Amino acid sequence: MRSILCGLLNINHIDTKVELCGWVYRWRDHGGVIFVDLRDTTGTVQLVFSPEYSVSAHALAKELGLEYVIRVSGVVRKRPPGTENKDIPTGDVEVAVDTLEIINTCKQLPFNLDDEEINESIRLKYRYLDMRRPEIHEIFKIRSLAYKIVRDYFYSLGFREFETPYFTKSTPEGARDFIVPSRLNPGQFYALPQSPQLFKQILMIAGFDKYFQIARCFRDEDLRADRQPEFTQIDVEMSFVNVDDVIKVSEGLIGELVKGLKGKEIGLPFPRITYNEAMEFYGTDKPDLRFDLRLVDITDVFQETELGILRRIVENKGSIKCIHFKEKNLSRRELDLAVDKAKELGAEGLIWMKIEGNSFQSPVSKYLKMEELKRLEKKVNPKDGDIIFIVAGNRDTVNEVLGKFRLYLAEKYCDIKDDELKFVWVVDFPLLEYSEEEKRYVARHHPFTAPALDIKTFTGQMGDIPAKAYDLVLNGVEIGGGSIRIHKKEDQMEMFKLLNIEEEEAKEKFGFLLEALEFGAPPHGGIAFGFDRLLMMLLGKKSIRDVIPFPKTQKGICPLTGAPSSVTQKQLNELKIKINI
């Protein structure tokens, strides 16, 4: 129906007859000459309707409305001097239209496609209109390109692409499963996969060596800006590898994506820090390294303090840490707001100390000994105008509070470049973590992660068992995580014992994997990247809903279709299901 796409026209097509199809993006009547911006997936081009070119086309153009679907033919010509539009690729040319066909009309739009601020619920209800907007349309063209980059990269390294089942067995992997009733097996249920974890391990046992998949995953959990009930991940697994092998392949992929999507090279390899270093220096296992603001342990400075609030912490074997905020010279009001923020984040209080004229100015200065101030100065080395923020308490609480507080300071006072990309690997995670909700230890990543030592002979605290696990973090957001896997049945059973999973329960939930591990399973490991989250970060968006074609709201509702919705009694009867609400 068309000879060329709108966004491809340029001065090389002048005096060429073309046929175009698209949507009426803008419409203007300039004293008898009508101008229309015609848009398709490649961009826009200006159409000119004049009785000079065609009386009938000009007359029909008066009936056009926004987002009408039309087909035109005409001759490309150079725009008159002074009317060029340098903001678009087609801005030097226009099409003098001689025929016009209205293919379809469009009723009144629920919002103007040129508006910048549109209510998200309205945008998602009319997502097909929202996605016509050039800036939104571009996001999903980039998403499509990202798919290709991923596939090209892995195929170039000899990986094989597989699809794994959507209807599978419910297994505990850290979140609630979405379950699907089976009509053919009444009372039995499938589970939608939280990840292809077990299947990709079985593919390694099957001898395929290198696997990848752009996989759909499903988790029934509370939603937020970077979480959706259904999402996409880049899933990777390799045999006969160690941690360094997986990291090297992963960095190559990220390098290709950044180059292909943002047009720039990134420095490789990425820096690595241990989990313990991340927690001690940044208060989180997802540190944002676009700014410094490290946490500094100053507990030793106040070992003999007479300041009551700190002496109590020292006596209870707690922790005292600070952030050295350089050259900001905050006002008293800003300091008071910082105290309020720290309390909001969970601190019992916040001590601030401002350096003025080479002396410490603080509400608590008069309660501190000169020796303490000298030890603090030696440890932190502050300059005039700097501020030291101090939080004391339980070590984990102090780390968590200051980890969030450093983000508050950075967002409010630091000059962070929007396009800056700071990647860091966090390695040497603990194998287990204590769940206050379940009152027991649970797997930090998942129960198939290999420990970094022999757990049968380990005699320390369960929370101190190291794992061969690693996460990739970008600007304070985890974009990928993986591990070397357990590849022997007896080791996997030992892991289940640590998690209080009895042998019968293990066989019931993981019997197929345990049996597969007995048939010559190779050492293997891998990683999974949150595809939507990675795109969100690379494109500078605030929510993964911005990069998913048809996302759910924070209540898990699809505004476009109205899902979830009720089903008929007949469907429930077929499934032998009775609703009890």
N, C-alpha and C positions, 0 to 999 in steps of 0.2 A: 504493500500500500504506500510505500515511501521510497524515495531514491537515496536519501541521506538522512542522518539524524541532526536534530536542531543544533546541538552544541558543537558540531564539527565544521560548520560553515565558517569560511574565512575569505580573505581577499583573493585567494587562488580560485575561488568559485565565481568571481564576478562575471556577469553575462551568461552564466550557466542556468538552464531551466531545471528546477528542482521540484520534487513533490515531498511534502512534509506532513507528519501527523503528530498530534499532541494535545495538550490542555491549554486553555486560555488562562494565562497567569495574571496578565494585566491588560486593561482595555482603556483607550483614551481617544476621545473625539476632538480633533484640533481643527475646528472650523471647516468641516466637510471632508477632511482626510482623517481616516481612522487608523490608529496604531494599536497593534496587539503584540504583546510578548507571548510567544508560543513556547511552551516548555515540554521537554520529554526527559528521559532518564540521563541524557548527556548534558543538558543545560537549556538555555533560552536563546531565542533569536527574535529580532523585531520584524513583524510583518507590517506592510503598508497597504491599506485599502483605499483606492482613489478611483473616482469615475474615469480618470485618465487611463487607468489600466483595465478596469472592468466595471461597468455600471452594475451588473447583476451581483458580482461579488461584493461591491461596496454596499449595495442595498441590504444584502443578507448579513453583512458584518454588523449592521446596526442592531440586529437581533441577538448578538452574542452576549453571553454572560460569563462571569468568572467560572472557571473549571469546566466549561463546555469542552467536549471532545470534538476536534475538527480535523479535516484534511484539506490541504491547500496545495496549489501549484503556482509557480511564478518564477520570476527571473531575479537572480541575486545581483544586487547593485551596491556600489560604494555609498556609504552614508554621506550626506552633504557636509562640507567642512564645518567644524564647530559642533556637530551633533554626535560625534563619536562617543562611545561609552567604553572607557579604558578599564572599567571594573569587571568586564566579562570578556571571554575569549572571542565572542562573535560581535564585539562592539564596533567593529569597523564596517560591517555590512548590514544590509537589510534585504527583505524579499518583497518585491513588488508583485502583489497577488493578482492573478487573473481568474482563478477558479476557487470556490470555497464550498465545502460540503460539511454540514453539521451532522456528525455521526451520532452524538448523544448530547443531551442537555444535562444541566446540574441544578438541583433545587437550591434554595438559599443555604449558604454555608453556616454551620454552627459557630464557626470562628473564622476570622480573617487569617489566611495563611501567611500574611506578612507580619502579623503580630508577634512580638518577642516574648511577652509574658502571657501564657495561656494556661488556665487551670489544668493540672495534670490529669485529673479524672475525666475531663472533657476530651483532652488529647488522646487518652487511651481508649475511650469509648469510640472515638472516630479515628482510630489509629491509621486507617488507610488514607485519611486526609492529612493527618499529622506527618505521615511518611512522605507525602508529596512535597512538603516544604524542602527547599534545596539543601539547607543545612542538616536536616534530619535524614533526607535521602542519601546524602553523602556518607553518613555514618554507616549505613547498611551496605553501601558499595565497598567501603573500607572493610567491613566485616567479611564480605565475600572474598575480598583480596587476601585477608588474613587466613582464611581456610586454605586458599591455594598455596600461600607461602609455607604453611605448616606441612601440607602434603608434599610439596616439592622438596622440602628440606629432608624429611624422613625417607622419602623414596631415594634421594640421592645417597643416603647412608645405608641403603639396603634393608630398611625396615619394611615390614609387611603390615597392611591395614586389615583389621578384622572388625566385624560387628559382633557384639555379645548380646545375649537375650535381655529383653525388657521384662518378661515374665519369668521370675526366678524365685528362689527360696528366701524366706525371711531370715536374715542373720544379723546379729548385733554388731553394728559398725559405728556407733556413736550418736546416731539420731534415730528418730522414729521412722519406721517404714510407711510408705503408702502401700496399702494392701488391696488386692483385686480378687474378688470371689470367683471361684471356678464353677460354672454351671454343670460341667461334665463330672465334677467331683464335689458334690454338695458338702458344705461344711469345711471345705479345704480352700486355701487361699494362696495366691501368688503374692510376691512383693516386688514392687518396682525397685530397680537397683539404686542404692545410694552411690555406688561406684562399680566399675567392672572388676574390682580388686581380685576376687577369687578366680574369675574366668581368665584374667590376664596371667595369673600365676600358672593356671592349668595349661595355657598356651605355651608357656615356657617348658613345662613338663612334657608337652607334646613335641618339643624340639624345634620350634619356629625361631628361636634365638632373639629376634628383634621384632617387637610388636608396637603399633601405635593405633590410636583410634580417637576421632573427634566424637566424644561420647556424650549422650544425654544421661543425666543423673537426676535423682529424685530424693528429696529429704523433707519429711514432714516436721518442720521446726519453725520457731518464731522468725518472722521476716524482719529485714532491715535494709539499709541502702545498698549493701553489697551482698545480699542474700536473697535467693528466690527458691520456691519449692521445686521448680524444674530448671536445670541449668546445664551448661555445656562445659566439658573439661577436655583438655588435651591429655590423653592417657598414654603412658609410655612404660614399657617393660623390656628388660634385656637380660640375657643369660651370661654367666661367667664374667661378671663385672664387680667392681668395687665402688665405693662412694665417689672416688675421683672420676671414674668412667662416666657415671650417670651425670655428675655435675658438668663435665666437659660437653657432653651431648646437649644438655639443657642450655648451657650458655650459648652454644652455637645457634640453637633455635631462637632464643631471645634476641640475639644479634641480628639474625635474618629478619625477624618481625619488626624490630626498631628501624632497621635500614629500609625495609619495604614499605612500612606504614608512615614513618616520620622522615625518611630521607637522610638519616645521619648515622654515622658509625658510633658504637659505644665501646669503651675500653674493656678488654677481656684479659685475664679472668676477673671475675667479680671478687671483692674482698670477702673473707670469711671471718666470722666470730663464733665462739662457742655459745651455747645456750646460757651457761652461767655468766659469761661476760655480758651478754645482752641484758640479762636481768639485773646484774650489778651496776652496769654503766648507763643503761637506758630505761630500766624498770619494766621492760616488756620484751617478749620474744619476737616482736615485729618492730624493730627500731627504725625510726625515720632519721636518716643520716644526712639530710639536706642542711642540717644545722648541727652544731656541736652540742653544747649544753649537756655534758655528761653528769651523771650522779657521782658525787665524791663521798666516800665513807670517811667521816670525821669522828667516829665513835671514840677513837683513842685520844682525841683532843680533849674530851670532856670526862675522862676517867675519874678525875678527882674534883669535879665541879661541885659548887655549892648552890647552883641554880636548881631549884626543886624539880621543875618539870623535866629537866635533863637528868638529874641525879636518879630520879625514879626509874627512868628508862635504862640507865647504866646498871643499876642494881638488879633489874629484872632481865638482864642479858639481852636487852633490845638493841636497836640500831639507830644511829644518828647519821643522817646524810644531808648533803647540800647540793645546790646547783649554783655555780658561779656565773652570774649574768653580767656580761662584760659591756662597759661603755654605753649603758642605756640611761643612767641618771634619772630614774623614775621619780615622779612627784609623790608626796605623801598620800594623796588620794589614790593614785595608781597602786601604791603599796598596800593600802587598806583593801582595795578591790582584790589584790592578789591573795591576801589573807582569807578573805571570804571565799574565793575560788578554791583554795586548798582545802578549806573545811567542807565545801560542797563536794569535793572529790574524795573525802573520807578521812582527812587528817584531823587529829584532835586540835591542832593549831599549826601556825606557821611563824617561824622567827625570821625576821629580815634584818640584815645588817648592811648599811650603806657606807661606802668608803668616801669620806670627805676630808680633804686636807691630811691624808695619811693617817686618819683615825677612824674607828668604827662608830658609826652613829646608829643606835638601835634602842628600842624600848627596854632591852635587857642588858645593855652594855654595862650599866653600873653594878649588875649582879655577877659579872664575870671577872675572874682574876686576870691580871696583866699577863701571867704565864699562859693562860688559855688563849688569849687573843693573839699572843705571839706564835703559839703553836698553830693556830688557825691560819694566821697570815703566812707562815712558812709552808703549810700544806696546800693552800689555795692560791697564794701569790696574787692577791687582788690589786688593782690599780685604782687611782682616783676616779670616782664616778661609778665604779662597779657596785653590784649588789650581790650579797650572798643570801640565798633562801634556804632555810633549814627546817627539816621535818624529822621528828623522832617517834619511835614506836616499835611495834613488831616489824621484823625485817621485811617480811613479804608485803605488809601494808605500806611501809615506807617506800619500797620499790614501786609498788603499784601507784601510789599517790603521786610521787615525784615523776614517774613515767608519764602520767597524764598531765601533770603540771608543766612539764617541759614543753608539751605540745601546745598548751595554753599560751605559754610565754612566746613560743615561736610564731604561732598564728597571729598573736596580737602585736608583737613588736619586731619580729625578724623579717627581713626582706627575702622571701622565698620565691624563686623564679618558677613560674607556672610550668615551663617546659623542661625543668631540671629532672633528670632521672637518676636516682641513687639506688642501685641494686646492692644487696648484701645477702650472703648465705649465712644462715644460722645453723650450726652443726652441733653434733654431740648432745642431742636432746636426752632427757631422762626417758627410760622405757615406760615408766608408770607415773601416774599422778593420783593424789588422793581426792576422791569425790566426796564433798560434804553432803551432797544430796543422797548418795547411795551408801555413805559411811564405809567405803572400802576403796582399795586401789583399783584404778581402771587403766586401760592402755592409753598412753599419751597420743599416739597416732592411730594405730589399730592393732589388734592382737596378733598380726602376722609379721610384725616388725622384728628384725633380728636384734638381739642384745649384743653389746660390744664385748661381752665376757661370758663365761660359763655360769649361768644362773644357778646351776645345781650346786656349785661350790661357793657362791657369793654369800658373805656373812654380814654385810652392812645393812643399812636401812633400805627398804624397798624403793623409796623415792630416789635413791642414789644410783640405781642400776642404769648404766649408760646404754644408749641405743645407737644403732647405725642408721640414724634418721637425720633429715636435713630439710630445711624450708628455704625458699627464695622469697625475699622481701623487697618490695619496691616502694619507696617513699612512705614507709610505715604501714604498708598493706601486704599481707601474705598473698602471693600470687601463685605459689606452687609448693608442694611438699611431697616427700617420698622417703623411701628407706630401702635398705637391703632386707630381703625377706628371709624368714625361717624356711629352710629347705629339707629338714629332716623331721619325720613324724615324732620321734621321741622328744626333740627340742620343742616342737609345737605343743605337745602334751604338757611339758614343763611350764610353758607359757600359760596354758589354760589353768594349770594349778595355781599359779600366782594370781590369776584373776578370779579364783574361786569358782571356776567352771568345772563341774564334776565330769568324769569320764563319759557317763551316759549322755549328759547334756551336750558334751563336745561331739560325740558321735551323731547325735540327733541333728545338731545344727551344722556341723562341718564334716560329717562323715565322708562325703565325696572328695573333699580336699585331703583329709587325712589318709584316705586310701591311695589317692594319686601320689602323695609324697613317698609312698612305699615302693613306687615303681621307677626308681632312678631319677628323682627330681634334681635338676642342676642347681647350683647357686644362682640366684637371680635377684634383681632389684629394679626399681623404677621410680617414676615420679608422675604426678598429675598436676597440671596447671589449670587454674580457673580461667577458662577462655573469656568469659564475659567480664570477669574482674580485671583481667589483663588488658582487655580492650578499653574498659572504663578508664584505667590508669593512663594508658598511652594516649587516649584521646582527650584527657583532662576533664572527664565527666564526673559528676558527684554521686551518681547512682548507676547500678548495673541495669536498671530499667531503661536507661537512656540508650543502651546498646543491644537490647533484646527486642526483636521485632514485635512480639506480642506478650508483654510481661504481665505478671499478676500484681495486684496492689499489696499493701502490707497486711491485709487480711486474707490474702490468698485468692482473691476474686479476679476474674478476667472481665474488665469493663466492656470489652468488645462483644463477647458471647454471653456473658452472664453466668458462666461456670464458676463454682459448682452449682448444680441445680437438682431439683427433685427428679425422680424417675417414676414410671408407672407401677402400679401394684402388680401388673402382669410380669414386669421384669423382676420385681422382688420375689414373686412366687416362683419363677423359673430358677432363681438362685437359692431358694429355700431360706430367704432372709426376712426377718421381722424387725421393723424399726421400733426401738424402745427409747423414746425421748421423754 
